[in-house]
């Protein structure tokens, strides 16, 4: 009898310990999955920032390839405003990203962009397509002029008939 009680006691302790381990594993996994540490700091599509085109509703790029110098002088300018609708200041990033990455589109390493007339840069060289970073105080607005064109010296025969589909996105952090 004494042995049966001891076995039942040990079985009860083992079962209880196993149950506690399972509960702790489930709760810690849930907490880790929903913790801010595992999530990125950048917030997309918040009501804080607004991207507004001053003319039309989409990015205009040039239909034919141009050199850096010719594009800087002649590429169509996209005038956009980034508006902070909040009373607090915020850091932001402006992305210029491809909306089509199929074999029928021009690669981003063959695309130039210029912001406010600065020397052109290659879009493919940007990190995560971030082309501009800034800080906006509460209820402040920043106007940018952005030109985008295909790099004439980088286009090859295989690029004929391909398209360039890009768009802007603003992220705050």
N, C-alpha and C positions, 0 to 999 in steps of 0.2 A: 503494500500500500504506500509506503513511504517513497518508493521509487517512482510510482505513478504520479504522486503529487509533485515530485521534483521534476519529472519529465514535462508535466502539464505547465508548471511554473516557467521552465526554460522555454517551452514552446510559446507561451504567452509573451514572454519578454522578447523572443526572437521575432514574432509576428508584429508586436508593437514597434520594435526598432525598424523593421522593414517598412512598415506603414509610414513611420515618421520620415525615413529616407526618401520614399516615393513622393510624399507631400512636399518636402523641401526641394526636391529636384524639379517638380512641376512648378512650384511658385517661383523659384529662382530663375527658371527658364522663361517664364512669363514676364518677370520683372526685367530681365535682361533684354528681351525682345521689345519691350515698351519703354525702355529707358532712353533718355535724351543723349546719353553718351554714345550709343550705337547709331544715332541718326546724324545726318549732316547738319551743319549750322545754317546752310542757305535755305531760305524759304521762298517758294515760288508761288506766284499768283495770290499774293496777299493784297489786302485793300490798301496797304501802305503806299505802294508805288504804282504809278500809271505811266505807260509808254504811249505817246500820242504822236502820230504822223501829222505834220503841218499841212501836207498836201496829199490827198489820196489815202489809201489804207494799206498800201503794201510797198515793200522795198523795190526800188527801181535799179536794175543793173544794166550795164551796156551790153548790147547784142553782139558786138564784134570785139575781138581782142585788141588791146592797146598796150603800148609801152608804159612804163612808170610815169615818165614825164608827160606824155600825151594824155594819159588817163587823168592825171592830177589836174591838168588844165581843162579837159573836155568832158570827163565823165559826169553824168547827171548827179546832182546833189540831192541826197535824202535829208530833209530837215525833220528832226524828231525832238520831242521834249520829254524829259523824264520828270515827273511831278511827284513830290512827297506829300501825300494827303494826310499825314499824321502830324502831330505837334512835336514829336520827338525826332531827333536827327537819326539818319540811318546810312550805313555804308551800302553800296550797291555795285553790281557788276552788269555790264551790258554784253550780251552774247549775240553773235552773228553766226548762226548755225545752218547747216544744210537741211532742207525739208525733204530732200530726196537723195538717197545715197546708193541708188541703183547703178548699174553699168551704163545707163543712159545719161548720167549727169557728170558734169565737169568736177574733177577732184579739187578739194579746197587748197591744195598746194599749188594750184594754177590760178588763184584768185587774189587780186590786190584789193586792199581797202585803205582809205585815208580818213582820218577824223580831224575835222576843223582845219583842213589844208595841210596837215603834217605830212612828212615824208611817207610814202606808201609802204605798207607791210604786207606780208603774205599771210592769208587767212589760215592756211595749214600749219603755220608756225605758232599760232596762238595756243595757249593751254586751255583745253575744254571749250574752245571757241569764244573765250572771253576776250573782247577787244578793248574794253574800257572799264575802268573802276573809278568810283567817285564817292563823295559824301554829300548828302543833302540835309540841310537843317530842316526843321519842321516847317511845313507849308512852303517849301522852296521849290524852284523849278530850274532845270538845267537844259539849255538848248544845245544840240549837237548837229553838225553837218557831216554826213558820212557819204563818201563816194565808194562804189564797188565796181570793179571791172575785171575782165579776164586778162591774164598776163600774156601778152603777145609772144614774148620770147619763150614761154613754157608750153605753148599749144603745139600739139603734134597732129599728124594725119589721123590718128586714131580718135582724136577729140571732135572731128567733124560730125555735125549732127547732134551733138550732145547738148544738154540744157544746163542752166544754172538756176537752181531753186534755193533761195536763202530766206531767212526771216530773222527778226530781232526778238530777243527775250530779255527781260530785266529781272534780276534776282536781288533780293536784299538779304543782308546778314548782320 
